[in-house]
Amino acid sequence: MDSLLHRVAATIARHGMFSSGHKVGVAVSGGADSVCLLFALRELAPALGIALSVLHLDHGLRGEESAADAEFVRALAAQLGLQAAIERVDLRDPGNLEQAARRARLAFFRRQTSAGCVDRVALGHTRSDQAETVLFRFLRGAATAGLAGIRPVTASGIVRPLIEVDRSEVEAFLTARGIRWRDDSTNRSPAFARNRIRHGLLPQLARDWNPAIHRTLAHTADWALAEEAWWESEMDRLGASLLRPERDGAVLVRADQLAALPLAVARRLVRRAMECAKGNLRGIDFEHVSAALDLAAGARGRGKVQVRGLDIVRSFDWLRFSTSGAPAPYTLPAPVPGLVKIPGSGNVISLELIDRQETPGGFPYVYNREMGCVDWPRLSGPLELRNWRPGDRYQPIGHTGEEKIKNLFQKARVPLWERSGWPVLTDGSGIVWTRRFGPAAGLSPAGGGGRTLLIGEIVKLESETPATASINIG
């Protein structure tokens, strides 16, 4: 077997890229790497038990040259008797051209996989691409995760069988077999940072510092990838015990627990929290991670760090990572009897009217505290449920006078992010009840008979109920 084919087969086996019966879509741009990948997999397919097809996305960025690439790939697939899925996208005014093209390719691959056309998508990245990626990320300040470079296999089903083959070997393989390929004119444009690394920096490093620089950088990626695999499993374990996901996608972690971790572990946990809250780590760098750790270590229980697309807030004992701002203000009618869903929350306020002699029981709900009781005849005007507003004040039962709810928050150590959507029940005269702090003192039920309004916050419903559904639970 040809040396290149032998190493490709070994790479496929080492990383478990395919299983017998897999439908493999080979992404072919028309360039040397992807054409080499197609012919290599064609020779290995019978032994691997895989079926091949060709995938090509025309970005339309080079006019007639792009169209000629697509026709070249179409003819190549026909020559080899393979089906071809060829699509075209319009990337006019994409902002970052490279990122836009990459997103378009990944979306194309996802469509092919979701439609059941392919089980795996094989890309033609080589060890030379790996070296360029590792160096590029190192120069941008990447941590170990970035230095792991291009992954041989991804969770989305992308595989890279040529990742241990140099670009020079690819061209030698094609030349020896008389196989043609197309050269992309943009691959030499100095407008792209990767081209400046490929044609300028790496040759200089090979000439002046290390002739085996490509292999050295590829080994660095391999080493880092193994380390990352271990760390990911460790972060899965620690994240499950230390990170608390919220309903709105935010992530909480106790500041004291984070500060007590070894620095290497704490940095990883912060990155995991950022990734969970934001969905990715784009725009996150060393300074952002350090700022979050400084928040956790600080004596003061309050502070905020903003990074691109992410807010990190310290309040009392907790750090919160989130992409969303404060909940929108709300004011809702509160029918009696009835249920009112708190916007932005899964919780529901229950309002029930009973005779004083009755005792509540048998409710299929879980309450976050004892129900508040209010003397129904003392209420004036229709009831409304709204969020807390700065300046709100009232006298809860058991207090000697009025207090600002903000001061009650401070005493109860309610984190900042929980306050803006905090439910407050009002009538025509003022505040009737608030979460946690209970009914107003002046509305406490008197002795003897009469009617009482029971107010409770349901934290779990047996079934979904519309936000303003009015049901009789008495």
Order of alpha helices (4+ residues) and beta strands (2+ residues): alpha-beta-alpha-beta-alpha-beta-alpha-beta-alpha-alpha-beta-alpha-alpha-alpha-alpha-beta-beta-alpha-alpha-alpha-beta-beta-beta-beta-beta-beta-beta-beta-beta-beta-beta-alpha-alpha-beta-beta-beta-beta
